[in-house]
Amino acid sequence: MSENVGAGPAAPAAPNRLRVAGMTRISSVDWPEHLVATVFLQGCPWDCFYCHNPALIDPRAPGQLAWNEVISFLGRRAGMLDGIVFSGGEPTLHAALDQAVDEVRALGFGVGLHTSGAYPRRLERLLPRLDWVGLDIKATDAGYDHVVGRGGGAVRAWHALELVLHEHARRAGSRHPLDYEVRTTVHSDAIDEAGLCTLADRLAGIGVGTWALQRFRTTGTRDGMPRVDGPGRPVDLGVVDADRFERLIIR
């Protein structure tokens, strides 16, 4: 399956080629139970109507922070932060991410990743180096294209989830386990109560342990979100049977 979606580089590149859109120097929410710095990378192949970082969608926009500045900052935070989370945009759009992760690990930091699963083959290369993954599953298959504004998103996202679950199982009990959570943003134009039940069945059926349901919030979204008329109606999250998961998180 081709992964030539968007304008991502096809060949390995030096970490300084990363287009860093910004960095949160300390965060307690981007990797559960960890204190991290979060690096936001520019560019995403998808156009989710509820995107909370719409300025980061354009894959041609320049970065705002040099990678060596990030590394210099981390060098001064050894022992003070648990790790770094790469977010976006879609971080796996950047072929240089592999080497950047290696540099961070060489400094002794753990590495987390926020991803939509848009590039499963690139994610597969990265997984052995990662400590935690937050993976978005945005909708049922029938609703995926409407949410992301592109075709083929469901196939990619579910393939990415299979890879994460496989790596999690492979490293279970090891000195370097992989933790993860699946996240779904709940907007009634993306997923309703019936869709949540369908998604719960599928996620529980393939062994997902942690599922985070994130209530849609307008903060950071575009005025006049594309493909929808507004914030939608409230969705009853109580239709999901929490006992089917090790952890069901409501945010």
N, C-alpha and C positions, 0 to 999 in steps of 0.2 A: 504494500500500500504506500503510495507516494505521500511524502510529508511536506511538499513544496507549497505550503500555505503561507501567505504573507510575504514579507521581504527579508526573512531571516538569512544570515550568512550560511553558506553551505560547507565551508572548509574551516578547519581549526584556526583560531586566531589568538593572538596574545591577549591576556586579560585586560590590558589597557584599551583594547578595542570594545570592551563592554560599554554600552551606553547607559550610564548610571543616571537615573532621573532625580535621585535624591536618597537620603538616608535618615532614618530615625535612630538617634544615637543610643536610646535606651527604650525598651518596650517590654512589658510583662504580658502582653495579650497576643503576640504574633506566633508564639510557640508555647503551648500550655505548660505552666509550671516552670518556665525558664525565663531568665532575664537575658535579653538579646539586643543586638543592633539589627535593624531591618534595612536592607538595601533594595531599593525599587529600581527595576530595570525597564527601559523604555521599549515599547512596542508590544503589540498583541495581534494575532491573526484573526481574532474574533471581535465582535461588537455587541456584547451583552447589553440589552436595553437598560438594565439596572446598574451598569458599571459604576463603581464608586471611585474609580481613578480614570475618568475618561480622557484626561490629558495624556495618559500613558499609552493610549491605543495606537497612535500613529507610529508605525515602525520606521519611518524615515526621519523622525524628529531627533535632533542631536541630544547627547547626554548633557548633564549639568554639573557632574562631579567626576573627576578623574579617579580611576580605580586605585592608583597609587596613593591617593588621599585616603581612601577607605582602608587600605592596608596599613598606612601610617597611623590612623586612628586606632585600629585594632591592636597594633603593637603597643599602644599606651594603655590598653584596657585588659591586658592579660591578668587573669585572676579576678576580674571585676564583672565580666560578662560570661554567661554560659556558652554563648555561641552567636551565630549570625544567621539570619533568615533572608533568603533571596525571594523577593516578591516582585510584583509588577502592576500592570502589564503581565506578560507571560515570560518568565525567566528563561525557559528552555528554548525560546526563539533564538537565543544567543549561543552560537557554537563555542564562544570563548568561555562560557560558564564552567565547563569541565575544568579548565586550568585554574580559574578563579577559586573554585571549590577546593582544589588541591592546595592552593596557597593559604587559604583560611585554615584548613586542617593542619598544615605544617606549622602554623602559629599556635596550635593546641586548642582551637575552638571547635565546638560542635557545629554542624551545619544543618539547617532546616530549609525547606522549600515549600513555597506556595505555588501550585500549578493547576491549570485547567485540564491537563492531560492532552493538550493540542498536538504535542510532538512525542508520541510514546516511544519511538526508537531513541531519541535523545534522552528521554527520562530513563530508559533502561540502562544506558551507559552510566548515568549519574548515580543510580540507586545504591550501588555498593559503597559509595563515598558518603552517603547521607545518613543522618541520625533520626530525622523526622520529616514527614511529608504531610502537608495539608492539601488534599485533592478535592477539587470541586466536581460533584455530580449534580448538574444543574436542573435536570428535568427528566421526565420519562422520554423514551425514544421519540414518541410522537411530537413532543413539544420542544425538542432540543434546537432545531434549526430556527424556530421563532425566537428563542432566548438569545442564541449566539449570533444570529444574523448571517449565518453561513451554512453550507451544507456539510454533512458528514461528521458533525461534531460528536454525536452520540457514540459512533464506532470508535473514534479515537479515545474518548474519555473512558469508556468501559475497558478498552484494551489497556490503557494506562493503569486503571484500578487493578486489573488482573496482575500486572507486573508488580505493583506495590504489594499486593497480598502474597504473591509468590516470594518476593524478597523478604517480607516480614516473616514468613514461615521458615524460610531457609536460615535466617539468622536468629531464630528463637532460641533462647538459652545461651547464646554466644556472649562474648565480652563486648561485642559491638552490635547490639540489637537495632532494628529499625522500628520506630514507632510511627504511628500515622493517625489521621482522622479523615473521614469523608465529610464534606461540608455541602449543604444545600441551602441556598438563599431562597426564602419562601415569599414569593410575590404571586398573587392569584392569577396573573397572566402567564406565569411560568409554570406553576404547579398548584393544584387545588387539593382538597381532602382525598378525593379518589386517587389522584396522582401520587400523593404521599403514601397511601396504602400500597399502591403498585410498586413504588420505589422501595418501600420497606421490605416487601416480599422478596424483591430481587437482591437487595443488599444483604439481608439476613441469610438468604439462600446460598450466597457465595462466601459467607463467613466473615462479613464485615463486623468488627467488634465495636468501633466507635463511630457514631454518626452525630454530627452537629447540625441542628436546624437553626438557621440564622434568619430572624425576622427581617423583612425588607425595611430599610430606612432610607429616607430621601437624602440624608447628608452626603454631599459630594456628587450626587447624580446630576445629570444634565437637565436643564429646564426643557420641558417638552421631550421626555424620553422617547427614543425611536420605537415604533411598532406598538406602543401602548398609549392609552389615554390618560393615565395617572397612576397614583399609588396603589390602585386596586382595592379589593375588599379584604377584611381580615380573614385569615385562613385558620381553621381550628387545628392546632398542632396536636391536640389530645387524641386524634384518631390513630396516632402511631402507638403501637404496643411497645413500651419501653423494655419489657422483659425479653424481647427478642434480641437485644443488643447488650453487650457488656457495659457500654456507656451510651446513653442518649442525652445529648447536651442541647439545651435550648438557650439561644442567645438573643 
